[in-house]
Amino acid sequence: MAGYKFTVKLDIDNIGPHYGERKLAFADEVDSNKAIIFATNGTGKSFISRAFRLTSNEKRAELADDLLTLGQKFGNLSFSVINNDNVKQLSISLERGKIPVIKDSTGLVFHVFNSDYIEENIKQNHYTLDGNIQGYILGKAQIDLTEEREREKILEREHASSSETIDIEIEQARKQLREKRVLPTTTEFGLIEKNRLLGTEDFENIASFEEIVAQLDTLSKVPDVLPDVQAPSLNVDSTALYEAGALLTTEFPKTEWDEEFVTDIKANRTFIESGLVQLNDRNTCPFCKQPLQADALRLLKNYKAYLVDKEAETLRSIEACIKSIEDIIEDFEKVYSSTKVAIADIDGLKEYFPSLADVKLEISGVGEEATREFKSIIELLEEKSSDLDKVHPEIDVSLKMCLKWIKSAEEVIGRNTQVINRVNKTKQDCTGERLTLRRNLCKAQFLRLREKMKPLFDDYHSKDKDLNEIRINIDEKERKVRISKRDKVYEALTFFLNMFFKGKYCIDKNTFQMQFFGSNIGNKASSILSDGEKSIIAFCYFLASTHLLIEREDDYNNLFFVIDDPISSMDFHSVYAVIQCLKDIKEYFGITTHDRMWVFTHDMEFLSIISRNYIINNAYILNPGDIERWHHQLLLPYENHLKDIVYVAAGRQQPSHTTANSIRHVLETVCRFEYPDRKLEKYIEENSILLRDSCILPLCQDLSHGGIRNQLPFSPAALIAACQTVVDFMKTKYEGQVEAIPV
């Protein structure tokens, strides 16, 4: 675009010889991103191309330690294209031992040719080309996707907006959980995620979010000291029941003692036994301390005799048995009372520990029915003490019922004790209770968020479906014009090889084998090809492999060629073919905007031809720490001589004493280019156009050499005619050379 200018910058530090005071800092305002850069050996041009090659897919995941300056750990390259405030930049950061970090906002596709490319793609395969090429380039011929693309953009924005709304809701829900001190590392926190919310996970018996929050708030108010809940206990000796059974089913015979005497003892037995225990050998009353008379002593003797009698022993057993059964009833009543206390204590803890909400204790103790059974046994024992010979064989039924009540109570107490232990553990472990509540809070948040976001997800899925449909539609249309990358590479290889070899070497379409005049070379290519031919084939494959970088036809407009020393070992004919390739790259690859390339060379003649034929206008020289413009007047004189001839022929300037020398210089350059060993005289004699003007050979032989003359041997008209003849000759041979001269 005429008049359009922008700034190109290249900064390199600690890569190869570009370091310290020699680090590269280049910037120039240009109207084209095409440049040819001359550099002598050792100035680091290859390091530049190798750094750019790190952007290729095969190099992105590799270490690049060999690019770093020796002794340096870090290095970087920055390439920028600046247009007003719009900056597009490629940044490559190197760290020894690590994969390069590449940030690229240029939108360009860098394609690099250098010795590394040849080694890795051609040389190591012995110059046998790999035809295993997959994939397609999506074309744009004869299809108009304007409406579809516009619809796709609208749907992409709507889809992104819907997704963003969902993300905001999810983040808000996560924030609420974090505010309630739920750690993101909690497993259940992971429920609050788009894919999980889209799933069908469900949870039962989970309180609402608000209820759990209230429970957490309540738990935070737990007093510092809360006594443990006391578990009821029952210590019953069942042997009393078995003993009662034995007493009530045994008939004890009546004694020979006087009934009145026995009745009196039964009524006062406790008092009598206590007195006998305290009686001493002095026969003094233990209570009144008066001496005992004979009658009293005789009565005491009878008391002693009776108390050691079998009947007295049986009565004591009955009395002890009654007492044990009464203790059992009392123990049951204590269990009942302590169970009620435990229930009340647990109900108090439920205020602080929501997980105890469903905890219940069973009521254990003697009910009315059981109490009647125990008391009926006591009544029978009391009755037995009055009539020792009476038996009660039916007592077994009551005894079994009582034993059943005892066992049932013990089982209830055991279950209650387990519950109470869990309650006490929960009380002691507030942290565990909080963790459980926070996990349930995540589940509650998940359930309510999924319900709330259902309309959002429906909208998201609808837009997602519409977007997929339009993309499928676009893809189907594009598939109709997709181009095989393999076919494009073959086509390009054939074209460029023919440009260089004129049919001598070509490629078999099926096998990609090199052919020599139609015959496969096979694996002998490396030994058959000359060094120059190897360089040509490598360059042709590089150009053809450009198609491998392309996914859509529009991508051709983003190509940026970085070419390092493309004419190594080539003869002059091949050099001109390389120049022609560079000139035609834009046309060949169908680049519709402008082509971009940086060419590095250490060949001055190559730079001269490129520059003076305006194939690349921006010429530079690489110096330590800088890239400087190469001034046009420093190029070889051929161009200026040709320009003088064209100007004389066109009448723009008059012939002079240097005109003949210009004619000789141009014709001699062309002669040497076409026939390095042929003399100029013979070359002129063999060309019919040049022979039309008989003055040309004498001009070259006479006026182009030194000598003293008093007058001009040829008139200005003759010199003008000779120039016109040479111009006609150059147009038939090298028309581009003449057209490159502005008239």
NORFEN-V851458 format. One line per field, one symbol per residue. ss: DSSP state (H for helix, E for strand, - for the rest). phi: phi as a letter, one per 40 degrees, with the letter a starting at -180 (. if undefined). psi: psi as a letter, one per 20 degrees, with the letter a starting at -180 (. if undefined). A space follows every 10 residues. Layout:
BEGIN
ss: ???
phi: ???
psi: ???
END
This chain:
BEGIN
ss: -----EEEEE EEE-E--E-H HH-EEEEEEE ---EEEEE-- ----HHHHHH HHH------- --E-HHHE-- ---EEEEEEE EEE--EEEEE EEEEE---E- EEEE----EE EEE-HHHHHH H-HHH----- -----EEE-- -----HHHHH HHHHHHHHHH HHHHHHHHHH HHHHHHHHH- ------HHHH H--HHHH--- --------HH HHHHHHHHH- ---------- --------HH HHHHHHHH-- --------HH HHHHHHHHHH HHHHHHHH-- ---E------ E--HHHHHHH HHHHHHH--H HHHHHHHHHH HHHHHHHHHH HHHHHHHHHH HHHHHHHHH- ---HHH---- -------HHH HHHHHHHHHH HHHHHH---- ----HHHHHH HHHHHHHHHH HHHHHHHHHH HHHHHHHH-H HHHHHHHHHH HHHHHHHHHH HHHHHHHHHH HHHHHHHHHH HHHHHHHHH- -EEEHHHHHH HHHHHHHHHH H---EEE--- ---EEE--EE -HHHHHHH-- HHHHHHHHHH HHHHHHHHH- -EHHHHHHEE EEEE------ -HHHHHHHHH HHHHHHHH-- ------EEEE E--HHHHHHH HH-----EEE EEE--EEEE- -HHH---HHH HHHHHHHHH- --------HH HHHHHHHHHH HHHH-----H HHHHH--HHH H---HHHHHH HHH------- -----HHHHH HHHHHHHHHH HHHHHHHHH- ---
phi: .cgcbabbbb bbbgbfccaf ccccbbaacb bacbabbcac cgcgcccccc ccccccccbd cbcbdcccdd gbcbaabbbb bbbfccbbbb bbbbbdgbcd bbbbbcgcbc bbbacccccc bbcccfgccc ccbbgbbccb cgbbbdcccc cccccccccc cccccccccc cccccdcccc gcccccdccc ccadcccccb dabbfbccdc ccdccccccc cdccbbcccc ccbbbbbccc ccccccccbb cbcccccccc cccccdcbcc cccccccccb ccfbccbcgc cccccccccc ccdccccccd cccccccccc cccccccccc cccccdcccc cccccccccc cbbdccdccb bccbiccccc cccccccccc ccccccaccc bbcccdcccc cccccccccc cccccccccc ccccccccbc cccccccccc cccccdcccc cccdcccccc cccccccccc cccccccccc bcbccccccc dcdccccccc bfgcbabccc bgccbbfgbc cgccdccccc cccccccccc cdcccdcccc bbdccdcbcb cbbbfcbdgc cccccccccc ccccdccccg cccacbabbb abbccccccd cccfcbccbb bcbdgabbcc cccccccdcc cccccccccc gcaccbcccc cccccccccc ccccbdbccc dcccccbccc ccbcccccdc cbccbcicbc accbcdcccc cccccccdcc cccbdccccc ccb
psi: ppipqrppqo pppkocjnrc ijqpoppqpr jplpqpoppr piijhhhghh ghiiiqhiih jqqkhihqpp iqhqrqpppq opocioppqp popqppjqpq oppojhjqop oppahggggh hggijkkoqo jmprrqporj pkqokggghg hggghggggh gghggghggg hgggghghhj kppiipgihi hmqghghiaj qqpqkprrgh ghghhhgghi jpqhooqqpp pqqonpoihh ghhggggijp ppqqrjqphh ggggghhkgg gghgghhipa ijlqpigijq qprgghhggh hhgghghjqh gghghhgggh gggghhhggg ghhgggghgg ghgggghhhh hhnhijhjpq qqoqaprggh ghgghhgggh hhhhhhnijp qnhihhgggh gghggggggh gghgghgggh ggghggghmh ghgggghhgh hgggggghhg ghjghghggg hghgggghgh hgggghhhhh kqpphghhgg ggggghhhhg iligqapphg ikqpqolipp hcjjghhgqr gghghghghg hgghihhhip hqhhhhijqo pooomikpjq rhghghhggh ghhjggggjk oieqqpqppp qjohhggggg gijkhohopr porojqoqqo qhiirqiggh ghgggghghi jhqqqaiigh hggggghhgg ghggnhjqqg ghgghiohgh ihoiigghgh hfiiqqqpqi rpiqrhhhhg ggghghgggh hhgmhhgghi op.
END
